[in-house]
Amino acid sequence: MAKSGRGHVHLTFGPFAFDPRTLELRRDDVHVRLPPKPSRALDLLLRNAGSLVTRQELHEHVWPDTVIEFDQGLNTCMRHLRACLEDDAEAPTFIETVPRRGYRFIAPVTSTSIGRSPRSRRPWPVLAAGVVALLGIAWLSRGDASDPEPLRLAVLPLQTIGGSAEDSLFAEGVTEELLTTLAGADPDRLQVLARTSAYRIATDFTLLEMRERLDIDFVLQGRVRKEVGGYKITAQLVDTQTSAAAWSGEQRYATDAASVPAQEALANVVTAGLTGLLGGALGVEPQPQPAGAVTTPWRVARHLVATGGASEREQALQLLGQVLDLEPDFVPAHSAMARALVDLNRLDSAQIHIRGAIERFGPAPELLLERGRLHLRQWRLEEAGRDLAEAVVGAARDGRAHHTLAYYLAVVGRHDDALAAMAIAEEFDPVSASVVGDAGLFAYWAGRPEEALRQCRSIEPYVLPEHRLMLDRCLFHNYVAAGDLRAAVVQAQKVLEAGGAPEALRREIQNDSSAEAALARYYVWAAEPANLPSSQGGTTAYRAALAAAGAKDVEAALTALEVALREREPRLIEIGVERRLDPLRGHPRFEAVARAVGVDA
């Protein structure tokens, strides 16, 4: 379709213009940043506007010469595309879903011959009315249409050869610094995988799988070796397509050298190695760091907040207190402390700390994210929506911000917007059990059990043992919602086994003549709160309400919800969309709880 000379053809539809030569999309002359696969999908749909494009045709066009399970990838791809077009799957303006067959582009498309436009670069958009306008934020403002798509890089954890726990901590600190520095270097040309997924793929994926399933172009891997008087760090960039090293380098550090400058130095060495691959130098900005005296407490605390459980977060709070005693103006420590307090449900302390930090340092995106999370736990949905929308604008490369925004959108019933936001979070963190699992949960809330099942199955090979029960429950509830009761019984057996149910009960369920009878036995067992404790530890009144509703014990479920209301359980904001509570809807006591929480019943 492209013409030679000074101009070529753009395909225009609504406010958009698509260049089939470069696969670039613009809206009102502002570049809309599409990842490679959604851009190829849009190209095929526009070429066949008005006609059905089958799922198989999309597979062959978007994933050529690749033999993989592509259903999950295609659904994610189409969610990305719809988010960038701000299209509603339920009432589409541009892309119509033809169930089980494919998609059709339904808007009028015209061909327009244009000249070359001058190079331009637009700033990030300001917060607009309506959160949905922000859902494509991670892909906006790319710049010149001739720029290539950004390279995708995974920073794998540096391996420690020999040494002590202190040496492993040093390696962890170097990895964290590389992740943080490279993620902020130049997102138009370099996209860095989130920490959770980077650590998972280090053990679960081959280089070929990284490229075919996650679109990763390069991995950064290396080793830390203890030497007399210091450390030696070797690192290399490996091309996932050829398995060859595109660059390698090393650094040595004396024991008495401060570790943070060493980490920054290595980050600069790595970015210098990326220069040739990206066609120009990366702008690396040093990350804020505390003074040397609290470097180690800060590094340990940051790691514990990001990866630990309740006891680790309590330990992190003590370490963060030491950091802030000596470095009271160190904003990252304030946001880390706010995150730990919210995670521990110490909401009053979190509110005081966040308010003081924002008054002192202004509305930094990381502080707004934690205040938004705090508002969610306080059932203050309107304030949460404002804070999270603004946090996403300021932290568009933070998958956790998109994930939290998606949760807010899901609980207020904006299901398409929630799934679009989760598609962006998945782009940053594609094999995180919490990210992919929540995408499945939000699809379940949206009444799309088949999509939710695909999400749950996609993480099955990578789920950690401690999350296995969570996955089994996910599959169970979606089989029930999809009407596949026999598969639900099989999954119920797995939940019973993981939950330590008596073998006699499992045999009775296996021998029941009907799936309905087997599920009735399961629900009676699950309604006993002690049998299905929360994965976060302990049993909550809200979880008891879900189990009782499944057992159709309406009185017990309503009583448990009222207990959860008195105890101000944060998850109570989910009752407006939680399908397991459908048997209670319309009951005056249920509606009273919903009004108290501030959600629609």
Buried (B, 14 or more C-beta within 10 A) or exposed (E): EEEEEEEBBBBBBBEBBBBBEBBBBBBEEEBBBBBBBBBBBBBBBBBBBEEEBEBEBBBBBBBEEEEEEBBBBBBBBBBBBBBBBBBBBEEBBBBBBEEEEBBBBBBEBEEEEBEEEEEEEEEEBEBEEEBBEBBBBBBBBBBBBEBEBBBBBBBBBBBBEEBEEEBBBBBBBBBBBBBBBBBBBBBBBBBBBBBBBBBBBBEEBEBEBBBBBBBBBBBBBBBBBBEEEBBBBBBBBBBBBEEEEBBEBBBBBEEEBBBBBBBBBBBBBBBBBBEEBBEEEBEBEEBEBBEEEBBBBBBBBBBBBBBBEEEBBBBBBEBBEBBBEEBEEBBBBBBBBBBBBBBBEBBEBBBEBBEEBBEEBEBBBBBBBBBBBBBBBBBBBEBBBBBBBBBBBBBBBBBBBBBBBBBBBBBBBBBBBBBBBBBBBBBBBBBBBBBBBBBBBBBBBBEBBBBBBBBBBBBEEBBEEEBBBBBBBBBBBBBBBBEBBEBBBBBBBBBBEBBEBEEEBBEEBEEBEEBEBBBBBBBBBBBEBEBBBEEEEEBBBBBBBBBBBBBEBBEBBBBBBBBBBEEBBBBBBBBBBBBBBEBBEEBEBBBBBBEBBBBEB
